């Protein structure tokens, strides 16, 4: 039942997000937050999903902005994975959140 609910929420947001947020960063944040909220049980999951989604959207942009976001995402993934190893957390989750945050920072600094 939870899988069906998650699928419906994500499908609805994908179709509605295209009209609400034309920018890939904004669309990624909306979809990521929806997936994080549906999959997790707290606000931390929603925020983490939004960060990963926004970073992924920023990295999908073309041109210099996308290139800067991809470079920031690669650095962020390495830092996030390293921090996860040091703290004993999930390396994959650390890399994903680090890549999302790094992509946002790369886009913003460009």
N, C-alpha and C positions, 0 to 999 in steps of 0.2 A: 504494500500500500504506500509506503514511504517513497519507493522508487517511482510509482505512478505520479504522486504529488510533485516530486522533484522534476520529473519530465514535463509535467504541465506548466509548472512555474517557469522553468527555463525556456520552454517553447514560447510561452506568452511574452516573456521579456525580450526574447530575441526579435520577435516580430514588432513589438511596440518600441523597443529601444532604437530601432533603425529610424523611426520617425522623430523620437525625442532627442536623440543625441547623434548628430551627423558625424561628429568627431570620433575617431576610433578609440581614443583614450577614454572618453566619456561612456561610450557604448561598452567597452571592456569593463569599466568600473561597475556599471549597472548589472551586467550579466554575471560578473564575478561575485558581486555582493549577493545576488539572488542564489547562486550556487552555494556560496558559503553559508547563507542563512538556511537553505534547505538541507544541506548536508550536516551542519553543525547544530549545536544547541545553545550557543551563546553569542554575544556581540563580537567576541574575538574572532570567531569563524567568519562572520559577515565582513568585518574590517579586513581580515586577511584575504578573503576572496576578492574584495574590491581592489586591494593593492595589487594582487597578482593579475587580475583582469585589466586594470588600468595600465599596468606595465606592459602586458602583452599587447594591448591595443596601441600603445605608444611605439612598441618595437615593430609593429606591422605597417607603420607609416612609411611612405617613400621619401626619398630625398635626404637632405642633410639632417633633418629632425629625426627621421627614423634611424639613420646611421648612428647618430649620437645616442639615441635610446637603446639601440642594440649593443653598443659598446658599454654603456652604463649597466645594462642588464647582465652582460657577461661578467663584469667586475662584481656586481651585486650578488650574482649567483655564487661566485667563489667565496666572497666574504660571508654570505649567509650559510653556506655549507660548512665553512670553517668554524663559524660561531656555534653552529649546531653540534659539531663534533666536540667542541670544548665544553659545551653545557650538557651534553648527553641527550640531546633532543634528536628528532628525526632529521637526517641529513637532506632527504628529498624535500621535506617541507621547508627547511631553512634555505635551501637553494632556490625554491620557487618564490618564497617571500622576498628573498634578497634580490632575485632577478627582477621581480615586479617593482620593488622600491628603486633599484638601480636604473631601471628603464625610465621611471618617472623623473628621477634626478637628472639622468642624461638628457631627457627631453626638455626639462625646465632650464637647464644650464646652457642649452644650445640657443 
